[in-house]
Amino acid sequence: MAVLLETSIGDLVIDLKVDDAPKACENFVKLCKMKYYHNCIIYSVQKDYILQTGDPTNSGRAGVSVFSKLPGASRKYFDDEITPKLKHNVKGTVGMANDKANENGSRFYITLRDRVEHLDEKHTIFGTIAEGLDTLDKINNVMVDEHEAPYQNIRIWHTEVLEDPFPDPEGLARLIPPKSPDPIKDEEFQKIEDTAQEAELQERMAKTLAKSQATTLELLHDLPDADVAPPDSDLFVYKLNPVTQDGDLELIFSRFGPIKSCEIVRDWKTGDSLQYAFITFENARDCENAYFKMHDCVIDDRRIGVNFSQSVAKMWNKFKNGSRMSRDDVDNAEGKGKGKGKGK
């Protein structure tokens, strides 16, 4: 007497112990015929111990017996069928998962190692895995979260009763759907197989983290908008000589195009140069040209560095202080800046 479980990670064939646990076997077989287990996830995988499934709500706290759904039913559960001769001595032992004695519903577990003695004579054993031990090994090695739930959903897609020794009870026929439910295909996590894929994953993770941090800053009112991007016409100039003046720097960079502003950042108390500056061009093309031509050049006997600005501080200060904002400022606040970010 056997049942085939087709899962999203491989097939399992359960050989039922009809003589030792007839009520549990009948319950399991009839629930399979009802397609009750279709699309149930394996909601818990405890490595080298057990997996648990069989709850249609996928919470691990629900599920009822087939007997509760038949006409005249008075109980949601059925009683334990525990016999001393049945032990959890082999990997692939199948038993009823219940929270209290004599409260067996639809949930069941499968052991993932030999000899799980402390479960002996506590739960109803009703089967063993006859085929699919390699599938059990795959399940045993999946990544899980802090609640032992697999990160990648593992679902029971289909159940097939290979042999049913029990006659269908009255009222079961109306509970059997005309066709199997469509299997739910969850998005699969891509395996990292080379350095290029790892680099792509790291970039995606970095973007996700940056978005999360930006959203936090927006909630804290330290950023006008989580999608704000730095202007693509701003340059960041660093390693300046302390003697370099704003006018001199503007004159040098103005040969690449019209400049809106050139500001060397200074100590607010002493007025001394902090040796870096922000330069805003009228258009992005002139800004880009200045970046390529001026990086690593010498000004006032000091080799400077030039990069695209990643700061939105000036625009945000206008926003917070209620200053009048230009059309360009509004566009940048809406995230239309490209944010070149070509730093080393």
Secondary structure, 3 states (H helix, E strand, C coil): CEEEEEECCEEEEEEECCCCCHHHHHHHHHHHHCCCCCCCECCEEECCCEEEECCCCCCCCCCCCHHHHCCCCCCCCECCCCCCCCCCCCCCEEEECCCCCCCECCCEEEECCCCCHHHCCCCCEEEEEEECHHHHHHHHCCCECCCCCECCCCEEEEEEECCCCCCCCCCCHHHCCCCCCCCCCCCCCCCCCCHHHHHHHHHHHHHHHHHHHHHHHHHCCCCCCCCCCCCCCEEEEECCCCCCCHHHHHHHHHHHCCEEEEEEEECCCCCCEEEEEEEEECCHHHHHHHHHHHCCCEECCEECEEEECCCCHHHHHHHHHCCCCCHHHHHHHCCCCCCCCCCC
